[in-house]
Amino acid sequence: MTRAVLRYVEHRITQHPGTDVTFEAECLNCDWKAKPSEDGAAIDLECMRHTGRTGHQSFRRVCTSLALVVRAE
């Protein structure tokens, strides 16, 4: 069986259906980490609370999602 690779077919990338975006944060001054959440605002509030308790102001925030590439129609 011979297979052809169609390089001219247009594709699009979207968030995978049935999955959510996950937000995370960690302090760059200590080992504190926020519990991962689907609510980005909740993560921001946790970072601000940590700043209020410790004075630490630098955080790494990560947003993770699952992508799906499909042929454009």
N, CA, C and O atoms as CSV, one atom per row, in Angstrom:
chain,resi,resn,atom,element,x,y,z
A,1,MET,N,N,0.838,-1.171,0.000
A,1,MET,CA,C,0.000,0.000,0.000
A,1,MET,C,C,0.891,1.246,0.000
A,1,MET,O,O,1.841,1.336,0.778
A,2,THR,N,N,0.584,2.185,-0.860
A,2,THR,CA,C,1.329,3.432,-0.951
A,2,THR,C,C,0.529,4.533,-0.273
A,2,THR,O,O,-0.675,4.671,-0.492
A,3,ARG,N,N,1.213,5.314,0.551
A,3,ARG,CA,C,0.563,6.439,1.220
A,3,ARG,C,C,1.132,7.726,0.679
A,3,ARG,O,O,2.322,7.817,0.378
A,4,ALA,N,N,0.281,8.713,0.559
A,4,ALA,CA,C,0.723,10.024,0.094
A,4,ALA,C,C,0.643,11.011,1.257
A,4,ALA,O,O,-0.263,10.934,2.087
A,5,VAL,N,N,1.582,11.922,1.307
A,5,VAL,CA,C,1.574,12.988,2.301
A,5,VAL,C,C,1.083,14.240,1.593
A,5,VAL,O,O,1.721,14.726,0.660
A,6,LEU,N,N,-0.042,14.757,2.037
A,6,LEU,CA,C,-0.631,15.945,1.423
A,6,LEU,C,C,-0.189,17.161,2.219
A,6,LEU,O,O,-0.811,17.511,3.222
A,7,ARG,N,N,0.866,17.795,1.781
A,7,ARG,CA,C,1.439,18.915,2.532
A,7,ARG,C,C,0.676,20.219,2.314
A,7,ARG,O,O,0.889,21.177,3.057
A,8,TYR,N,N,-0.182,20.279,1.343
A,8,TYR,CA,C,-0.893,21.508,1.044
A,8,TYR,C,C,-2.234,21.608,1.780
A,8,TYR,O,O,-2.935,22.611,1.648
A,9,VAL,N,N,-2.588,20.603,2.535
A,9,VAL,CA,C,-3.850,20.628,3.266
A,9,VAL,C,C,-3.713,21.567,4.458
A,9,VAL,O,O,-2.769,21.447,5.239
A,10,GLU,N,N,-4.655,22.508,4.601
A,10,GLU,CA,C,-4.617,23.455,5.717
A,10,GLU,C,C,-5.155,22.798,6.980
A,10,GLU,O,O,-6.086,21.993,6.946
A,11,HIS,N,N,-4.540,23.167,8.089
A,11,HIS,CA,C,-4.947,22.652,9.386
A,11,HIS,C,C,-5.234,23.810,10.323
A,11,HIS,O,O,-4.859,24.951,10.054
A,12,ARG,N,N,-5.897,23.508,11.416
A,12,ARG,CA,C,-6.108,24.498,12.472
A,12,ARG,C,C,-5.864,23.806,13.804
A,12,ARG,O,O,-5.985,22.587,13.921
A,13,ILE,N,N,-5.521,24.601,14.796
A,13,ILE,CA,C,-5.270,24.058,16.129
A,13,ILE,C,C,-6.272,24.671,17.095
A,13,ILE,O,O,-6.508,25.879,17.075
A,14,THR,N,N,-6.851,23.844,17.929
A,14,THR,CA,C,-7.841,24.295,18.897
A,14,THR,C,C,-7.599,23.586,20.216
A,14,THR,O,O,-6.819,22.637,20.300
A,15,GLN,N,N,-8.280,24.065,21.239
A,15,GLN,CA,C,-8.240,23.362,22.516
A,15,GLN,C,C,-9.015,22.065,22.365
A,15,GLN,O,O,-10.100,22.052,21.785
A,16,HIS,N,N,-8.473,20.991,22.874
A,16,HIS,CA,C,-9.107,19.684,22.760
A,16,HIS,C,C,-10.465,19.720,23.459
A,16,HIS,O,O,-10.545,20.140,24.613
A,17,PRO,N,N,-11.537,19.288,22.784
A,17,PRO,CA,C,-12.865,19.295,23.406
A,17,PRO,C,C,-12.886,18.405,24.647
A,17,PRO,O,O,-12.238,17.360,24.695
A,18,GLY,N,N,-13.626,18.836,25.620
A,18,GLY,CA,C,-13.764,18.045,26.834
A,18,GLY,C,C,-12.619,18.208,27.813
A,18,GLY,O,O,-12.577,17.518,28.832
A,19,THR,N,N,-11.682,19.113,27.524
A,19,THR,CA,C,-10.585,19.374,28.452
A,19,THR,C,C,-10.637,20.832,28.889
A,19,THR,O,O,-11.211,21.678,28.203
A,20,ASP,N,N,-10.040,21.108,30.021
A,20,ASP,CA,C,-9.995,22.464,30.548
A,20,ASP,C,C,-8.561,22.955,30.600
A,20,ASP,O,O,-7.615,22.169,30.548
A,21,VAL,N,N,-8.418,24.254,30.702
A,21,VAL,CA,C,-7.118,24.873,30.890
A,21,VAL,C,C,-6.791,24.783,32.377
A,21,VAL,O,O,-7.660,25.007,33.219
A,22,THR,N,N,-5.546,24.457,32.700
A,22,THR,CA,C,-5.110,24.385,34.086
A,22,THR,C,C,-4.092,25.481,34.344
A,22,THR,O,O,-3.153,25.664,33.569
A,23,PHE,N,N,-4.284,26.212,35.444
A,23,PHE,CA,C,-3.387,27.293,35.831
A,23,PHE,C,C,-2.583,26.862,37.053
A,23,PHE,O,O,-3.101,26.198,37.951
A,24,GLU,N,N,-1.307,27.252,37.071
A,24,GLU,CA,C,-0.422,26.936,38.192
A,24,GLU,C,C,0.461,28.153,38.460
A,24,GLU,O,O,0.646,29.003,37.588
A,25,ALA,N,N,1.005,28.227,39.680
A,25,ALA,CA,C,1.941,29.298,40.019
A,25,ALA,C,C,2.905,28.796,41.082
A,25,ALA,O,O,2.568,27.947,41.908
A,26,GLU,N,N,4.115,29.345,41.038
A,26,GLU,CA,C,5.097,29.030,42.075
A,26,GLU,C,C,5.918,30.278,42.354
A,26,GLU,O,O,6.195,31.080,41.462
A,27,CYS,N,N,6.296,30.418,43.612
A,27,CYS,CA,C,7.096,31.554,44.048
A,27,CYS,C,C,8.537,31.359,43.582
A,27,CYS,O,O,9.074,30.254,43.655
A,28,LEU,N,N,9.156,32.432,43.106
A,28,LEU,CA,C,10.544,32.355,42.666
A,28,LEU,C,C,11.529,32.630,43.803
A,28,LEU,O,O,12.742,32.588,43.597
A,29,ASN,N,N,11.008,32.913,45.007
A,29,ASN,CA,C,11.859,33.191,46.160
A,29,ASN,C,C,11.894,32.060,47.178
A,29,ASN,O,O,12.796,32.009,48.014
A,30,CYS,N,N,10.918,31.149,47.118
A,30,CYS,CA,C,10.863,30.034,48.067
A,30,CYS,C,C,10.201,28.843,47.381
A,30,CYS,O,O,9.967,28.875,46.173
A,31,ASP,N,N,9.905,27.811,48.130
A,31,ASP,CA,C,9.342,26.585,47.555
A,31,ASP,C,C,7.817,26.571,47.482
A,31,ASP,O,O,7.232,25.530,47.184
A,32,TRP,N,N,7.157,27.709,47.751
A,32,TRP,CA,C,5.698,27.769,47.757
A,32,TRP,C,C,5.146,27.540,46.345
A,32,TRP,O,O,5.680,28.056,45.363
A,33,LYS,N,N,4.070,26.758,46.267
A,33,LYS,CA,C,3.353,26.540,45.002
A,33,LYS,C,C,1.858,26.593,45.266
A,33,LYS,O,O,1.380,26.088,46.281
A,34,ALA,N,N,1.128,27.204,44.353
A,34,ALA,CA,C,-0.328,27.204,44.436
A,34,ALA,C,C,-0.841,25.869,43.923
A,34,ALA,O,O,-0.255,25.275,43.018
A,35,LYS,N,N,-1.926,25.407,44.499
A,35,LYS,CA,C,-2.554,24.178,44.023
A,35,LYS,C,C,-3.110,24.438,42.619
A,35,LYS,O,O,-3.821,25.425,42.430
A,36,PRO,N,N,-2.812,23.590,41.630
A,36,PRO,CA,C,-3.330,23.797,40.275
A,36,PRO,C,C,-4.853,23.947,40.273
A,36,PRO,O,O,-5.557,23.294,41.044
A,37,SER,N,N,-5.343,24.814,39.396
A,37,SER,CA,C,-6.769,25.119,39.347
A,37,SER,C,C,-7.192,25.434,37.918
A,37,SER,O,O,-6.371,25.824,37.088
A,38,GLU,N,N,-8.463,25.264,37.647
A,38,GLU,CA,C,-9.031,25.665,36.354
A,38,GLU,C,C,-9.436,27.138,36.372
A,38,GLU,O,O,-9.867,27.674,35.351
A,39,ASP,N,N,-9.301,27.793,37.524
A,39,ASP,CA,C,-9.680,29.194,37.708
A,39,ASP,C,C,-8.417,30.046,37.838
A,39,ASP,O,O,-7.768,30.044,38.884
A,40,GLY,N,N,-8.073,30.768,36.781
A,40,GLY,CA,C,-6.870,31.595,36.792
A,40,GLY,C,C,-6.919,32.697,37.836
A,40,GLY,O,O,-5.891,33.031,38.425
A,41,ALA,N,N,-8.099,33.270,38.077
A,41,ALA,CA,C,-8.234,34.337,39.075
A,41,ALA,C,C,-7.940,33.803,40.476
A,41,ALA,O,O,-7.371,34.518,41.300
A,42,ALA,N,N,-8.319,32.567,40.752
A,42,ALA,CA,C,-8.044,31.965,42.057
A,42,ALA,C,C,-6.540,31.822,42.276
A,42,ALA,O,O,-6.053,32.032,43.387
A,43,ILE,N,N,-5.812,31.469,41.237
A,43,ILE,CA,C,-4.356,31.358,41.334
A,43,ILE,C,C,-3.743,32.727,41.601
A,43,ILE,O,O,-2.835,32.850,42.423
A,44,ASP,N,N,-4.231,33.755,40.915
A,44,ASP,CA,C,-3.724,35.114,41.139
A,44,ASP,C,C,-3.961,35.545,42.586
A,44,ASP,O,O,-3.084,36.157,43.196
A,45,LEU,N,N,-5.129,35.236,43.141
A,45,LEU,CA,C,-5.425,35.578,44.536
A,45,LEU,C,C,-4.485,34.854,45.497
A,45,LEU,O,O,-4.040,35.438,46.485
A,46,GLU,N,N,-4.184,33.601,45.216
A,46,GLU,CA,C,-3.248,32.855,46.062
A,46,GLU,C,C,-1.867,33.494,46.030
A,46,GLU,O,O,-1.194,33.572,47.059
A,47,CYS,N,N,-1.440,33.952,44.854
A,47,CYS,CA,C,-0.144,34.635,44.745
A,47,CYS,C,C,-0.143,35.924,45.566
A,47,CYS,O,O,0.832,36.222,46.257
A,48,MET,N,N,-1.223,36.680,45.490
A,48,MET,CA,C,-1.305,37.934,46.250
A,48,MET,C,C,-1.334,37.661,47.750
A,48,MET,O,O,-0.747,38.419,48.522
A,49,ARG,N,N,-2.006,36.596,48.177
A,49,ARG,CA,C,-2.009,36.229,49.592
A,49,ARG,C,C,-0.597,35.843,50.046
A,49,ARG,O,O,-0.169,36.213,51.139
A,50,HIS,N,N,0.112,35.108,49.211
A,50,HIS,CA,C,1.484,34.714,49.534
A,50,HIS,C,C,2.356,35.960,49.669
A,50,HIS,O,O,3.183,36.040,50.577
A,51,THR,N,N,2.179,36.926,48.780
A,51,THR,CA,C,2.931,38.177,48.861
A,51,THR,C,C,2.622,38.894,50.169
A,51,THR,O,O,3.524,39.416,50.824
A,52,GLY,N,N,1.344,38.919,50.547
A,52,GLY,CA,C,0.957,39.567,51.802
A,52,GLY,C,C,1.592,38.913,53.017
A,52,GLY,O,O,1.948,39.599,53.975
A,53,ARG,N,N,1.736,37.599,52.988
A,53,ARG,CA,C,2.321,36.875,54.125
A,53,ARG,C,C,3.840,36.962,54.159
A,53,ARG,O,O,4.435,37.020,55.235
A,54,THR,N,N,4.472,36.972,52.987
A,54,THR,CA,C,5.931,36.831,52.926
A,54,THR,C,C,6.668,38.028,52.354
A,54,THR,O,O,7.858,38.199,52.621
A,55,GLY,N,N,5.992,38.860,51.576
A,55,GLY,CA,C,6.657,39.959,50.878
A,55,GLY,C,C,7.270,39.533,49.553
A,55,GLY,O,O,7.830,40.364,48.838
A,56,HIS,N,N,7.173,38.254,49.215
A,56,HIS,CA,C,7.711,37.769,47.937
A,56,HIS,C,C,6.830,38.283,46.798
A,56,HIS,O,O,5.604,38.201,46.875
A,57,GLN,N,N,7.441,38.803,45.759
A,57,GLN,CA,C,6.687,39.442,44.677
A,57,GLN,C,C,6.827,38.775,43.317
A,57,GLN,O,O,6.131,39.164,42.380
A,58,SER,N,N,7.698,37.791,43.176
A,58,SER,CA,C,7.955,37.191,41.862
A,58,SER,C,C,7.414,35.767,41.807
A,58,SER,O,O,7.704,34.937,42.669
A,59,PHE,N,N,6.624,35.510,40.777
A,59,PHE,CA,C,5.992,34.199,40.606
A,59,PHE,C,C,6.111,33.745,39.161
A,59,PHE,O,O,6.118,34.561,38.239
A,60,ARG,N,N,6.202,32.459,38.979
A,60,ARG,CA,C,6.104,31.865,37.653
A,60,ARG,C,C,4.670,31.345,37.536
A,60,ARG,O,O,4.226,30.535,38.349
A,61,ARG,N,N,3.961,31.816,36.524
A,61,ARG,CA,C,2.595,31.337,36.290
A,61,ARG,C,C,2.599,30.509,35.016
A,61,ARG,O,O,3.216,30.882,34.018
A,62,VAL,N,N,1.901,29.377,35.063
A,62,VAL,CA,C,1.850,28.465,33.928
A,62,VAL,C,C,0.393,28.178,33.596
A,62,VAL,O,O,-0.431,27.940,34.479
A,63,CYS,N,N,0.101,28.207,32.314
A,63,CYS,CA,C,-1.230,27.868,31.805
A,63,CYS,C,C,-1.056,26.679,30.871
A,63,CYS,O,O,-0.340,26.769,29.874
A,64,THR,N,N,-1.710,25.566,31.191
A,64,THR,CA,C,-1.548,24.345,30.412
A,64,THR,C,C,-2.875,23.949,29.782
A,64,THR,O,O,-3.917,23.956,30.438
A,65,SER,N,N,-2.820,23.605,28.505
A,65,SER,CA,C,-4.022,23.113,27.835
A,65,SER,C,C,-3.631,21.978,26.889
A,65,SER,O,O,-2.465,21.836,26.519
A,66,LEU,N,N,-4.606,21.189,26.512
A,66,LEU,CA,C,-4.388,20.106,25.583
A,66,LEU,C,C,-4.884,20.563,24.211
A,66,LEU,O,O,-6.040,20.961,24.066
A,67,ALA,N,N,-4.014,20.506,23.215
A,67,ALA,CA,C,-4.353,21.002,21.877
A,67,ALA,C,C,-4.704,19.846,20.944
A,67,ALA,O,O,-4.272,18.709,21.130
A,68,LEU,N,N,-5.487,20.176,19.955
A,68,LEU,CA,C,-5.889,19.222,18.929
A,68,LEU,C,C,-5.723,19.886,17.571
A,68,LEU,O,O,-6.246,20.976,17.342
A,69,VAL,N,N,-5.002,19.237,16.677
A,69,VAL,CA,C,-4.814,19.742,15.312
A,69,VAL,C,C,-5.716,18.947,14.383
A,69,VAL,O,O,-5.690,17.717,14.372
A,70,VAL,N,N,-6.519,19.670,13.600
A,70,VAL,CA,C,-7.447,19.026,12.671
A,70,VAL,C,C,-7.346,19.717,11.310
A,70,VAL,O,O,-6.866,20.846,11.206
A,71,ARG,N,N,-7.798,19.031,10.292
A,71,ARG,CA,C,-7.844,19.660,8.974
A,71,ARG,C,C,-8.897,20.772,8.968
A,71,ARG,O,O,-9.998,20.618,9.497
A,72,ALA,N,N,-8.527,21.874,8.364
A,72,ALA,CA,C,-9.446,23.001,8.243
A,72,ALA,C,C,-10.521,22.638,7.222
A,72,ALA,O,O,-10.251,21.995,6.208
A,73,GLU,N,N,-11.709,23.055,7.511
A,73,GLU,CA,C,-12.821,22.746,6.581
A,73,GLU,C,C,-13.284,23.974,5.862
A,73,GLU,O,O,-14.205,23.903,5.048
